[in-house]
């Protein structure tokens, strides 16, 4: 389907999905009375509850060989690893929202292609020209944006510490992406997303208990009776289901490159949503300069990786034809 005409409704789904994932940061800042690790846990728990019936339906309809493969030791290890990476990603990112501005948090957590580029350079191959230029631009944009440290945006001040927490969120999401690429080659979407999301949410409970002094004021499942429940349901449904599930649906029709580039809009759309609905403030001068450079660098990395992958595919096809 990617090579043919894309149905009109797919563009609508893609637009809704991008807006959905972009709204998460703004909503998380709005419910900041809840400690951040517990906030992240509640979001993942509720997302898992919504995913559960879809996962059960898929399980009942898959073939027996796929069912048996689900419970193989190697599969279970990757699922657990993915859940751990997801918990670390959300833990660091949501915590960063308490220590830096919304725009900076979104900029740095979206920088995971830069992390992948560094990993490829260290362990796999040298970057091509587009990837190298993109990496340099991304580093330069990040450095320029950090010159806004101390600038007050809404009720948050930009801090290098908060930016670092967000970037750690980007580092750990790479592990989640790698695990997903391994399992999603054969595992149905909801059968993968449900256990991973549930594991991530449950792991953040003891993390909050150990590290957050006001954990006892709310409890592991305190969202059930808390006044912010509606916001967490919105987080789970809009960002989790419409957002991430919508992006996965669009992958059937459009290229992963287009999806990846579309996701780089998250800092822009998320900042607009935060400014319009939650008074998160307007970015400072250096963020206006460095932010676009960082995002253009990320897009360059993504496109460069796409060219390399396409070349490898074409070369393989040529060799097989010979």
WOHU-V527229 format. One line per field, one symbol per residue. psi: psi as a letter, one per 40 degrees, with the letter a starting at -180 (. if undefined). A space follows every 10 residues. Layout:
BEGIN
psi = ???
END
This chain:
BEGIN
psi = ddeahhiddd dddddddddd ddeddddddd fedhiddddd dddddddddd ddddddddde eiiddddddd eidddddddd dddddddddd dddddddeei idddddddde eddddddddd ddeciiiadd dddddddddd dddddeeehe hhhbfiihid dddddddddd dddddddddd dddedehidd dddddddddd dddedddddd ehdeddedid feddeieedd dddddddddd cdcddddddd dddiiddddd dddeeddddd dddddddefe ihiidddddd dddddddddd dddddddddd dddddddddd d.
END
